[in-house]
Every structure is written in structure tokens, then in C-alpha cells.
Amino acid sequence: MIRLFRKAPDSGRPRRLTASVLRHNPADPASAPHWQDFVVEEAEGMTLFIALNEIRATQDPSLQFDFVCRAGICGSCAMLIDGRPGLACRTLTRDLGERFTLAPLPFFELIGDLSVNTGKWLRGTAERLRTWVHAAGRPDLDALEERMAPELAEAIYELDRCIECGCCVAGCGTAQMRPDFIGAIGLNKIARFRLDPRDTRSDEDFYELIGDDDGVFGCMSLLGCHDVCPKQLPLQTQIAFLRRRMAALGF
Amino acid sequence: MSSLTEIRDETPPPLTDAAVRAAAPRRNRWPARLDVLQSLSGLFLALFLIAHMGFVSTILISHEAFYAVARFFEAAWLLGKPYPALVSGVVAVVLAVFVLHAWLALRKFPGNLRAYRAFAEHRERLHHGDTSLWWLQLWTGFALFFLTTVHLYGMLTQPALIGPFESADRVWTGNLWPLYLALLFAAEIHGGIGLYRLAVKWGDLAASRARLRRARQAFSAFFIALGLVTLAAYIDLGRAHADRAGERYTPPATTEAR
């Protein structure tokens, strides 16, 4: 066989990966943002989460990043992987090149290195959008809950799968320009409570929360949120739906 | 004294969620209207763009065909004699919608250097098709502020000078072909992206986005290609007619009748 077409023999040696990490500790006045390279040997089925733990355990214990569940459920380990928001625990190193960059999510307050304070922003957004069930009266904790059609419960659950990782906000062009924009997280929450029959709020009430350019009308439909969501939530359809409902109230 | 006692004796109504909501000033409805207006004005302009290309490209069929289309809008067939002011009227409506659309779209532009840089850096690192498309939409829109205004002003003030020789002279002898070339690319790219954006903004179309993207590319490619061939035809005619620039076109049938 011509040498050119022959498959290169597998050396059997694992790849040596170079993770270029954007490091900065805002609590340290002497710290300046800089890139630092870490080399790790790739293992079978290795995720970025495993690679980062190995780096922290064997090379630099001061490296800051967040994780809890390791299974794409807690949303703690979101970061920019080669510039794109994603979860470290759900990213296999075999899907990356030998050299890749890791940076903290933009938009959120930086705690240090790859760790950001999404909780602070999410708490503020939840309070601003009043994202809890607004029931008619005081609930009777001893009574059985009202029954709900399985299809409706599933539709609510579909939107409730949001793990609040912050990837959608980090992937949103509008949010980068306008920090007061509520982002897909906020709009998805409103869509979720709008579906909930226990919530007594009307579309007029929801308009009070999202009916301006920091709300649904600020969304420019760039769909970065939809395309980077690690849970594949139907963000485009939800935002378009809310836009139609809220726009109808203008006439 | 008695009235004060009465006031004190009145029990205030219970403060419920509904009462608080009813007492609070209602949020302004204009953001909803402006959002719809931006989309509707964009849709109108995109549809006009398609129709406009249909009209001007009739030069590819024949000089008479384009002449017939141009005269059609002067309504001689309806009113007995041509009224070029009617063309000015149509242009005025298009200009008004164009200004409205530009004003509404300006709300979405980065408002300061910080916002501009934030978006530019975001676009660069994300490598995301729809985000990059918006940047293209923004810059083509910005170019259209100027390019379209020059063209519309010409049509508004000289509505009678639309015809095979008249238009070709304007393109070549009037040196407007570079402007039309830039306008063609800016308008067709901006219009194609705008129609795509309208679909994903208002419709349940997450599943058919790939098809929509292909349709957008096909739209821009088709109209740019048709526009280039049409512009080439006007340039060709304009060059051939340069030594007689200013001469009005008269269709063969009229010439024979004379």
C-alpha cells in the first residue's frame, strides 16, 4: 500500500494534553490575569473534571474551580472551554484538541481562576422575577395536592430541568452588552411558572416582570443560549412563545 | 371633630397581593409595540426588496419590459396620463418605513465602547453562527443607513427618470454603480438575515433551524446573483449609451406610431 494512505500506527501512548487556564485571584491585589499551561496525560474516558482534579492534586493545589455532582446535575463546573460555555464534567477530553483553553464564565462575579459566583446573580434574578409559585392563599400542608395531568407535569418538568449553570447567560450576546438583561434562565423560569396551574399570576402580571428591553423584548434571538445549553432545554421555543404572549398585551 | 373620628374608625381594607398589583403603576406597553413594529417594518422592507428586484431585473427580459414596469407605477393606464408623483409617493412610504426601522433597530446597537467591545470579544471567542450573523446584520444595517438614503432621495426627487436609458445613464454616466454594488450586497445580506431572525424570533422553529439557515443562504445568494447580472446589464447599456446620456427612452411601438 502507498505509505500516504496507510493509517498511521497507533503508538499506544496516551496523548499529552495541554490545558491553558486563565488564572486570576481578585482577592489578591498582587494577582493579574494570566494564562498558565498545565500538561496532563490523557486517560480512557477522561473528562475535563477529572483532568482538572488531577492538575489540582498533582501540580497546583491553588487552582480554583467548582464541582459537586460530577454528573451534569449541579451546574457548578460551567466554564469557557475553548471559548464556549460548557460543563467540565460533561466534556470528554477526547473531543478536544491536544491543546485547549479554559476560562471562567464571563458576566458573573469572579471568585478565582475558573470559579464564578453564579449563585449571587441567580438569587437576584429569582427575587427580581419572583420565581416561585404564587398560590391563591395559604397552602394547607395536610391536604393532598391538586391533581395535575401527566402531560402538564412533564411539560413543567421539561423546563424545570434547568440546572442554573449559567452557560446560557455566558453564551448570550445581549447579556454581554446589557448586564441587566434577564437572560434565558430568567425567561425559562417565567415560562415554567406560567405553565404551573398552582400559580395564579396572569400574563399581565408576567408582563410587569419581563415586558421591557431588559426582559423578553431585549432578546435579539442570537440563540447562543439555545445552542450551548448543556441540558438541551427548548429555549428558542420558550422565548418565542413568551414574546408572542407579551407582545399581544401591547395592543 | 366628628369627621376625624369617622376616619379613625374606618378599618383599612386587607392588603392582598392583588390589591398591591392593582395599586402599582402598570408597566408601559410601548416596549411590546416597538418590538412588533421593528419586526413588521423589517418584514415590509424585506418584501419590498424582493418585489423591487423583480421590477428592476425586467431589464434582463427587454428594454420594453422594464419601460412598461416603470410606466405602470405612474398609473397612466388608470388615470389617462402618467403621474410620476405617484412613484414619489411610494418612495416616501418606503423611506418612512425605512427610517422607522432604522430608528427601532438603533435600540439594539451597542450603546457605548464597553458594550461594543464586550460583544466583539464574545463573538470572537464563541464561534457561534447566529451570533456572528447578528454582527453582519448590524454592520450591513449601518451601511444601509447611508447607501439606501442616497438611492431613495434620488428616486423621491426624480421619479420620472426611471427607464432603460434613464436608469442606465444614472448607473454609468452618473457614477452610481459603485453605490448600487455596495447597496446590493448590504441589502440582500441584511434582508436574508433579517427574515431568518424574524422566523426564530417569533416561531417555534428550533427543529427546522438548519433548513431555515439554508433558505437564508439561498435567498441572499439568489438575489445577489440576480442583482449582479441586472447591474451588469445596466452598466453595459449605460456604457453603450454614454455618448447620448440624458436622452429619454421611447419604446419601439411609440416610435413606429410617430
Interface residues (C-beta under 8 A of the other chain):
Chain A: L80 G83 R84 P106 H134 G171 G173 Q176 M177 R178 E204 D205 Y207 E208 G211 D212 D213 G215 F217 C219 M220 S221 L222 L223 G224 H226 D227 V228 P234 Q236 T237 A240 F241 R243 R244 M246 A247 A248 L249 G250 F251
Chain B: D17 R21 A24 R26 R27 N28 R29 W30 P31 A32 R33 L34 D35 V36 R107 K108 P110 G111 A115 Y116 A118 F119 E121 H122 R123 E124 R125 L126 H127 H128 D130 T131 L133 W134 R197 V200 K201 W202 G203 D204 L205 A206 R209
